[in-house]
């Protein structure tokens, strides 16, 4: 299930990993939990979303700093190091800053009785802060740039994006799908009701239909003023400039944390990330798991809780209203609730994802703040059209629908795109 076995080095230790999984998954499975430290107070940081959006698992990989461990594939001989810590991310002596300045620190006002001492204090603080050091080897050339001139560009390779791209390519519209994850599938890979096999099958159908799939490729900006609109995309080895007649935004939603004390402690992980580890990697993230949930998305939580129980975990569901905080030092060991203390080795935070609407907004699509959607969703008409010319949106970026509903919406909106292109 997890691909070919390879050996990588994480924090100086050899780890058996699999070529089909991420560095973050291999680290968690091997017992490596703290990967980095926070910018200012050197608090322990680790994975939260497993989707490359939270910056909690930034590591130095192969001499390059600030790479997302959850989006870096395991390869034989890979060397992974923690950063922003001394001597290591697990044991960081610089973490004393958090204890010495428990009420906060404004380094601009340190040692202000003497201008010389103040300058010295600021210099020291700047040296101790920051995210990583410069790469071991400087880049000597710019990456190649490839241009696409196509009928349809689909941004997002989750259930909505895969369904939309498969349909438009099947209607003989040249289609490129841009996805920033290791492997397309999005939330399909975190839902035990669907899972890895469904994601791989739909990805395969898209490719067979003629879709050009750009995986591990991030849409970094849309520039409407450039020749009618161009999407800039960054991949590990090259850049892309995409010009399309029709744009379909299927960027889904971001997992979010919930408000309770010490919710940034390592061991507090998004429920969808816990599902991704189990469903996509075959990794049970904890033995005693407390799921802290908001009132929404209860069906998704129930499916995950059942799958975790079947896999052998002791699962307890806690409403957010009863959550009082977490306990532990390097890793969560218990939570406090209104009913008392509960021991656990993992806290899974279950909240409806917030729409990932930044890209559509750059194109000029109207968005609206929707509390039920958890953020700014893209406004669409009954066909999926946005307010921007030739721009459409489908799936969770228009309001949470869940993996099954998002796929249906992608296919529905694609049918209107096909009709608008005269291929209906």
Steps between C-alpha positions, in 0.01 A plus 500: 500500500780742585733442205858371474708501819786751515730627775514868596673684782281713724669702774811285475323164524445249222131444436331238286256686280306450179542677170129564466464697824609836636792578728250612765316167491828311531608721791179441693506126434860479626431698819656831392247756612647849536640618167564869559463790742293817486651820366533706819441293813639169368189308599486145357327472165392204294253393235136612525331492160715256293397706197780755481299796627590542868885536499521278809734243342763714328831315486841516337508234229812427300656828610199711402307677779129552560367208297164356601558149633142401419552588132849353459507136382731249662795411279792269572773680692301814572646702790239679712593741779301715738562873496478817709630308804819415690622231527191328356129554446413241765731654763536873438693701759372817337157400624601666827377823339144375544554460875701819554241711319181318591300823476634586157806674365546815296865482400492863386472607865765266645783676685379846400700667780800489267480550125805277452353218709168540320669463162686194629177347634325556169789343310495190722123464469518527122767229492287270717182564302423417140403190310795292390841588356595557139531191276828312501536555125384817327288474187698572184219531245134583476248217451353430158164657417242305300196662342155344456231644269192292569121493511453429871720533808377333819668615820476236772529123473250392764168328427347810336804580287554141383134465402496833315827438315400147398172629357651789302780287358244235409319767297823557303588825671875523564524495880777555754444419868724671758535334841744583779489167685736203469226304323164634379186398684468764770245418768429162340826382655383591850147358493467135607175474301693562177876484548822448313369250243222737393747790474743295289217377275365850436850632436550220250169577329601864466832407337329249268252770396788717382550730799852634545547466876758725665543348847724654767434830320383809685295775339694797638309782334241600241576813300188622316683790335738272307363418153150424624615318811785265585544255785853469637578153631810380687608135491814349660702512177333767285248780468187511286308783334146386425262683266149356484167587338311372806610479864353265760593565863474180703743590776292346779548610859768528766482303822477737795571484871242559773530758781606338829802549730831356374354398166847548344659221702659216299255213501209723400436405137220570256249215487531492121876451544436209735269356235761553230763316703266205553336484159784603270805373691367224724633676811301513823606833648417415861374231736274723711351770280274784614304660216407860584219601268297804407125447444538480121624207290376237745458235229866531401608476865289190558654325198853585616434396860364166384800436271746585778318266739507218245875559460546448876495849651310598813296797374313762704299780339496832689277797405695824473279656768638249754869542407713682760855446369784254440781368720853382427844638422651370176179321403138499616435252780152599618221753461291683757124507449205620701453135598861467619836387371528249214827326415582483130798494267337693217242777465320505166338836425184466290368821347352573157775609257525868408464570124834548324382806308821705459557397138148579379521837675816581304305437182229737618240246610258633761519331839284532808563434867292198595517384863349165408773450239771605746637786291474682169331278244486573129162627383363304201172483312296184448741388224819561697593827327686757706488877454826494298488436125558135400553399863310223676521342845387171647535288811591617849637837388135600450398366844568168667343199325723213607698267270199330339302820451804685365554237231138523390524880488815486290333282239190723498694823451719341233188421295419874492861584406481252213172653381648851521790385284257371237572131563179412683 
